Amino acid sequence: MTVRGGRPRASPALGGVAAGVRVRGINIASFADIWLRGGDASSTYMTLDGSNNATQWTDLSGHGNHATIASGGPNANVAAVRNGHRGLRGNGSSARLNFAGFVMGATNTFAIVTSRASGLMCSLSWTTQSEFICQFGGNSFSWINGANIQTLAASASGVHLLTVEQIDGTSLIGWFDGTQVFSVTPTVALSGKTIKTLFCRESGDLFSDCDTFDVVHSSQSGVAAQINTAEKAFYAL
């Protein structure tokens, strides 16, 4: 399903699966367009093949924006567990998931719970040289959107929550584990761009070997504090 940012939204309760998912009284599905959440071994959030590789990561927002297999889906490695919740681990060479075609509007809030990759590798991408979070210029975690290159953490190991809110032409704010680390004016718009890949760059390179537990996109501003509170509690960050 393709959802354009800013369109009228259906009630997440209609999606069924996410209606009761609350942490600290916050239901991310109530304002998310995409919500991929890590689950325990018995959860149905991830569809796995016989080799424990993901063929689909189910969108819990109720909008059907699932991430599905494109090439050798990332592995639901039992070693990749955070606070009892299992994530997906890329192989750094071919494993990737694709989105069907979510087109962004002028207001976008992103969050991802992920570990540092071993090299310059992309986690979530919409076009070439535009990646949500990747390791760049020696920094552990960065936001790259064309000329917008912002550091979220210069040096950090382990699993972290990375959150970015951009209102085109107005503001670009980033948080690392819930603490604000930058606030600038964006120079490159997101409106009209399509979220395409997870675990690699849209052009089919810079494959990630990180562990990723959660991905959120919302077309609303002012929701970062709720996301940060809920995700930090859920994953004990």
DRENVEXSE-577787 format. One record per residue: x, y, z of N, C-alpha, C in turn; chain; residue in three letters. Coordinates in steps of 0.02 Angstrom, whole numbers. Example, Ala and Ser with C-alpha at 12.3 -4.5 7.8 and 13.67 -1.06 7.14 Angstrom:
   n_px   n_py   n_pz  ca_px  ca_py  ca_pz   c_px   c_py   c_pz kette rest
    660   -284    390    615   -225    390    660   -165    390     A  ALA
    642   -112    354    684    -53    357    645      2    394     A  SER
This chain:
   n_px   n_py   n_pz  ca_px  ca_py  ca_pz   c_px   c_py   c_pz kette rest
     42    -60      0      0      0      0     44     62      0     A  MET
     26    110    -40     62    174    -42     22    226     -4     A  THR
     55    260     42     22    312     81     62    376     73     A  VAL
     30    429     54     65    492     46     59    532    111     A  ARG
    116    560    133    116    599    194     66    656    190     A  GLY
     28    665    244    -20    720    247    -90    701    226     A  GLY
   -101    642    198   -168    621    181   -209    607    244     A  ARG
   -276    611    239   -318    589    295   -302    517    313     A  PRO
   -302    502    377   -279    437    400   -336    396    427     A  ARG
   -335    331    411   -384    284    440   -366    270    511     A  ALA
   -414    248    550   -400    230    619   -355    170    623     A  SER
   -299    173    661   -254    115    667   -290     54    694     A  PRO
   -344     64    732   -380      7    761   -408    -38    706     A  ALA
   -420     -9    646   -446    -49    591   -395   -100    567     A  LEU
   -331    -85    579   -278   -131    560   -275   -192    605     A  GLY
   -305   -188    664   -310   -245    708   -249   -258    749     A  GLY
   -192   -274    717   -135   -301    753   -105   -251    802     A  VAL
   -108   -186    786    -72   -137    827   -115   -101    877     A  ALA
   -181   -115    877   -226    -73    916   -209    -72    990     A  ALA
   -183   -128   1017   -171   -130   1089    -98   -124   1109     A  GLY
    -54   -106   1061     17   -103   1075     33    -35   1107     A  VAL
     38    -34   1172     51     29   1208    110     20   1255     A  ARG
    151     72   1259    206     74   1307    203    141   1341     A  VAL
    202    141   1407    195    203   1445    133    243   1423     A  ARG
     80    206   1404     19    238   1382     21    266   1312     A  GLY
     75    254   1275     84    281   1207     75    225   1156     A  ILE
     30    236   1108     21    189   1052     49    222    989     A  ASN
    108    202    969    140    232    911     97    226    848     A  ILE
     57    173    844     15    162    785    -35    219    775     A  ALA
    -51    257    828   -101    310    822    -77    369    781     A  SER
    -10    373    769     15    429    728     67    406    676     A  PHE
     79    341    670    129    316    624    100    299    555     A  ALA
    140    306    503    125    281    436    160    214    424     A  ASP
    219    207    454    257    144    452    280    130    523     A  ILE
    270     68    546    296     48    612    315    -25    610     A  TRP
    379    -37    608    407   -105    610    436   -115    679     A  LEU
    411   -164    716    431   -174    785    462   -243    795     A  ARG
    514   -246    836    543   -310    854    496   -351    897     A  GLY
    498   -417    891    453   -459    931    491   -515    964     A  GLY
    456   -553   1006    487   -612   1036    481   -670    987     A  ASP
    506   -729   1007    510   -786    961    441   -808    936     A  ALA
    388   -793    973    321   -816    954    280   -762    918     A  SER
    308   -703    907    270   -649    878    259   -661    803     A  SER
    208   -628    776    194   -632    704    215   -569    668     A  THR
    257   -528    700    278   -465    669    325   -478    610     A  TYR
    361   -533    611    408   -549    558    389   -616    527     A  MET
    388   -619    460    377   -681    425    445   -709    405     A  THR
    460   -770    428    527   -799    418    523   -861    374     A  LEU
    578   -874    337    582   -935    298    614   -990    340     A  ASP
    629  -1048    308    657  -1104    345    727  -1092    371     A  GLY
    760  -1040    346    828  -1024    369    827   -966    419     A  SER
    768   -948    442    760   -894    491    773   -825    461     A  ASN
    770   -820    394    777   -756    361    709   -724    350     A  ASN
    705   -659    357    641   -624    351    620   -617    278     A  ALA
    557   -635    264    528   -622    199    480   -562    203     A  THR
    458   -546    263    417   -486    273    424   -462    345     A  GLN
    428   -396    354    424   -365    419    359   -325    419     A  TRP
    312   -345    460    243   -320    456    237   -250    485     A  THR
    203   -207    448    190   -139    470    133   -140    521     A  ASP
    147   -118    583     97   -117    636     57    -53    640     A  LEU
     68     -7    592     30     55    593    -42     46    570     A  SER
    -56    -11    537   -122    -23    509   -130      2    438     A  GLY
    -75     28    408    -79     56    340    -50      9    287     A  HIS
    -26    -49    306     -3    -98    257     62    -82    223     A  GLY
    103    -39    253    168    -22    223    222    -70    247     A  ASN
    213   -133    231    260   -185    253    327   -180    216     A  HIS
    380   -204    248    444   -212    215    450   -285    195     A  ALA
    460   -298    130    460   -367    105    526   -384     72     A  THR
    537   -449     64    601   -474     40    616   -447    -30     A  ILE
    679   -426    -39    703   -406   -105    760   -451   -127     A  ALA
    805   -466    -80    862   -509    -96    889   -537    -31     A  SER
    884   -602    -22    914   -635     37    897   -601    101     A  GLY
    834   -600    120    810   -561    177    854   -566    238     A  GLY
    859   -513    278    901   -512    338    878   -565    388     A  PRO
    925   -588    428    913   -644    473    886   -621    540     A  ASN
    834   -656    564    808   -644    631    852   -682    681     A  ALA
    912   -658    689    963   -692    728    945   -691    802     A  ASN
    946   -749    834    928   -752    905    978   -714    948     A  VAL
   1037   -700    920   1086   -662    958   1068   -588    957     A  ALA
   1027   -568    909   1006   -498    904    942   -488    944     A  ALA
    950   -483   1010    892   -476   1055    905   -416   1100     A  VAL
    855   -374   1108    860   -315   1151    800   -314   1198     A  ARG
    812   -322   1262    759   -321   1313    705   -373   1296     A  ASN
    726   -431   1270    680   -485   1254    648   -480   1186     A  GLY
    666   -429   1146    636   -419   1081    687   -430   1026     A  HIS
    669   -473    979    715   -494    927    713   -445    868     A  ARG
    772   -428    843    778   -385    784    801   -425    724     A  GLY
    815   -389    670    842   -420    609    914   -398    600     A  LEU
    955   -444    575   1026   -431    564   1042   -437    490     A  ARG
   1069   -382    461   1091   -384    392   1155   -423    385     A  GLY
   1171   -445    323   1233   -483    312   1289   -440    283     A  ASN
   1275   -376    270   1327   -331    245   1344   -339    173     A  GLY
   1308   -383    136   1326   -394     66   1267   -400     19     A  SER
   1210   -426     42   1154   -437     -4   1086   -432     28     A  SER
   1081   -442     93   1016   -445    127    983   -376    127     A  ALA
    919   -373    105    884   -310    103    809   -323    105     A  ARG
    771   -272    125    698   -273    121    677   -211     82     A  LEU
    622   -216     45    596   -160      6    528   -137     33     A  ASN
    515    -72     27    448    -45     40    412    -38    -27     A  PHE
    346    -44    -26    306    -43    -88    306     26   -121     A  ALA
    317     79    -83    318    145   -113    283    197    -71     A  GLY
    309    210    -12    280    262     31    308    330     10     A  PHE
    264    375    -12    285    441    -35    277    491     23     A  VAL
    332    526     38    332    571     95    303    639     77     A  MET
    276    673    128    254    742    121    308    789    148     A  GLY
    288    849    166    336    900    188    354    893    261     A  ALA
    316    856    300    330    845    371    343    771    383     A  THR
    401    756    414    420    686    424    457    678    490     A  ASN
    437    627    528    473    608    588    493    535    580     A  THR
    557    521    589    585    454    584    613    433    651     A  PHE
    612    368    664    648    340    721    670    269    702     A  ALA
    729    251    725    754    183    714    794    162    776     A  ILE
    783    100    797    822     69    851    870     21    817     A  VAL
    935     35    820    983     -3    781   1051     -3    814     A  THR
   1094    -47    791   1163    -48    814   1208    -17    760     A  SER
   1270     -3    779   1318     24    732   1339    -30    682     A  ARG
   1343    -11    618   1369    -56    567   1445    -57    570     A  ALA
   1475   -107    537   1548   -114    541   1585    -69    492     A  SER
   1548    -37    446   1580      7    398   1529     58    373     A  GLY
   1545     92    318   1500    141    289   1441    104    257     A  LEU
   1386     99    294   1330     59    270   1265     94    287     A  MET
   1215     85    244   1152    120    250   1100     77    287     A  CYS
   1057    111    326   1004     75    361    936     84    328     A  SER
    918    145    309    853    158    279    862    212    226     A  LEU
    837    199    165    854    243    109    792    261     69     A  SER
    794    322     40    741    341     -7    767    356    -76     A  TRP
    826    387    -84    856    393   -150    931    391   -141     A  THR
    968    384   -196   1041    384   -193   1066    448   -159     A  THR
   1112    439   -112   1141    493    -72   1090    524    -24     A  GLN
   1035    489    -12    987    510     38    969    450     80     A  SER
    998    446    139    988    389    182    967    413    251     A  GLU
    920    376    281    898    396    348    957    397    396     A  PHE
    985    340    409   1040    335    457   1095    291    426     A  ILE
   1155    316    423   1211    274    402   1274    299    435     A  CYS
   1325    258    435   1389    277    463   1427    317    410     A  GLN
   1450    376    427   1478    420    376   1533    463    406     A  PHE
   1588    472    370   1641    516    391   1672    499    458     A  GLY
   1672    435    475   1700    414    539   1653    418    598     A  GLY
   1594    446    587   1544    450    641   1504    385    646     A  ASN
   1483    368    706   1446    306    716   1377    310    683     A  SER
   1342    366    693   1274    372    667   1264    442    637     A  PHE
   1238    444    576   1228    508    542   1161    508    505     A  SER
   1136    569    492   1079    580    448   1105    612    384     A  TRP
   1089    582    328   1112    609    264   1053    616    217     A  ILE
   1039    677    196    987    690    147   1015    741     98     A  ASN
   1051    716     48   1084    761      2   1135    803     39     A  GLY
   1126    870     37   1172    915     70   1162    919    146     A  ALA
   1107    890    171   1096    887    243   1135    828    272     A  ASN
   1192    841    302   1232    788    335   1240    809    407     A  ILE
   1209    772    452   1210    790    523   1232    729    564     A  GLN
   1274    742    614   1298    689    658   1251    679    716     A  THR
   1230    618    726   1189    600    784   1234    575    841     A  LEU
   1287    539    825   1336    517    875   1402    506    841     A  ALA
   1454    540    865   1520    534    834   1552    466    849     A  ALA
   1539    440    909   1569    376    928   1523    342    977     A  SER
   1494    285    956   1448    249    999   1443    177    976     A  ALA
   1448    130   1022   1438     59   1007   1373     37   1039     A  SER
   1352    -24   1023   1290    -50   1052   1228    -27   1015     A  GLY
   1170    -37   1046   1105    -22   1016   1081     46   1040     A  VAL
   1055     87    992   1033    155   1010    970    173    972     A  HIS
    935    224    999    876    253    968    896    318    933     A  LEU
    881    322    868    898    380    827    832    409    801     A  LEU
    821    473    814    757    505    796    771    570    760     A  THR
    735    582    705    743    643    667    674    669    647     A  VAL
    664    735    654    603    767    629    624    821    580     A  GLU
    595    819    520    608    871    470    543    900    445     A  GLN
    539    967    448    485   1004    415    519   1044    360     A  ILE
    505   1026    298    541   1054    241    543   1130    244     A  ASP
    604   1158    236    613   1229    234    610   1265    300     A  GLY
    596   1227    353    585   1258    419    632   1232    473     A  THR
    632   1166    485    672   1140    541    692   1068    529     A  SER
    751   1051    555    777    983    554    809    970    623     A  LEU
    778    925    661    799    913    731    816    839    739     A  ILE
    871    824    773    891    756    784    901    741    858     A  GLY
    883    680    879    891    657    948    930    591    947     A  TRP
    974    583    996   1011    521   1006    992    493   1074     A  PHE
    960    435   1075    934    405   1137    890    454   1176     A  ASP
    851    493   1139    803    538   1170    830    607   1187     A  GLY
    895    618   1178    925    683   1193    938    721   1129     A  THR
    915    783   1124    924    822   1063    998    837   1052     A  GLN
   1021    826    990   1091    836    973   1102    887    918     A  VAL
   1051    903    879   1058    957    831    990    986    814     A  PHE
    991   1049    792    931   1084    767    954   1134    715     A  SER
    938   1122    652    961   1164    597    903   1175    548     A  VAL
    916   1216    498    867   1226    444    884   1178    387     A  THR
    837   1136    365    852   1089    311    863   1124    244     A  PRO
    908   1097    205    922   1126    139    895   1083     82     A  THR
    874   1022     97    848    976     47    780    951     70     A  VAL
    729    958     27    661    938     45    652    862     40     A  ALA
    607    836     81    589    766     79    523    755     40     A  LEU
    483    806     33    418    799      1    425    770    -69     A  SER
    384    719    -83    385    686   -147    433    629   -154     A  GLY
    478    620   -105    526    564   -107    493    501    -79     A  LYS
    516    444   -105    486    379    -87    533    339    -44     A  THR
    509    316     14    549    271     56    552    203     21     A  ILE
    614    178     10    621    120    -34    651     58     -2     A  LYS
    707     65     35    743      5     56    763      8    130     A  THR
    771    -51    157    795    -60    226    854   -108    223     A  LEU
    909    -91    256    971   -129    259   1018   -116    200     A  PHE
   1000    -70    155   1048    -51    103   1025     15     72     A  CYS
   1070     45     32   1053    106     -3   1007     89    -62     A  ARG
    965    136    -81    916    126   -134    948    103   -199     A  GLU
   1009    124   -212   1044    106   -273   1072     35   -271     A  SER
   1063      0   -216   1083    -70   -212   1155    -81   -190     A  GLY
   1181    -35   -149   1248    -44   -121   1246    -21    -48     A  ASP
   1305    -18    -17   1310      0     54   1263    -42     98     A  LEU
   1269   -108     91   1228   -154    131   1249   -152    204     A  PHE
   1201   -155    248   1214   -149    320   1218   -218    353     A  SER
   1262   -223    403   1266   -284    444   1243   -269    516     A  ASP
   1206   -214    524   1184   -195    591   1124   -237    613     A  CYS
   1109   -234    678   1048   -263    706    996   -207    711     A  ASP
    939   -216    681    886   -166    682    824   -195    715     A  THR
    797   -158    764    742   -183    804    676   -147    792     A  PHE
    678    -85    768    617    -46    763    627     10    712     A  ASP
    576     22    671    578     77    622    510    111    625     A  VAL
    511    178    632    449    217    635    453    274    585     A  VAL
    399    286    549    391    348    511    323    377    525     A  HIS
    320    442    537    257    478    546    257    541    503     A  SER
    199    558    477    191    620    438    170    678    483     A  SER
    179    669    548    161    721    595    224    749    629     A  GLN
    222    812    648    274    842    689    251    839    762     A  SER
    297    851    809    280    853    879    268    785    911     A  GLY
    286    731    877    276    664    905    341    632    927     A  VAL
    398    665    917    463    635    934    468    619   1008     A  ALA
    442    662   1051    447    649   1123    409    586   1142     A  ALA
    351    574   1112    314    513   1126    351    451   1101     A  GLN
    378    456   1040    417    400   1013    476    385   1058     A  ILE
    513    436   1077    573    426   1119    555    394   1185     A  ASN
    502    417   1217    482    389   1281    463    316   1274     A  THR
    422    300   1224    399    231   1216    455    184   1196     A  ALA
    497    205   1149    550    160   1124    604    148   1177     A  GLU
    622    200   1213    673    192   1266    649    143   1319     A  LYS
    584    145   1336    557     99   1386    553     28   1358     A  ALA
    529     21   1296    518    -44   1266    583    -83   1257     A  PHE
    637    -47   1238    701    -80   1225    753    -68   1280     A  TYR
    732    -39   1335    776    -26   1393    839     10   1372     A  ALA
    830     67   1339    887    107   1315    903    163   1365     A  LEU
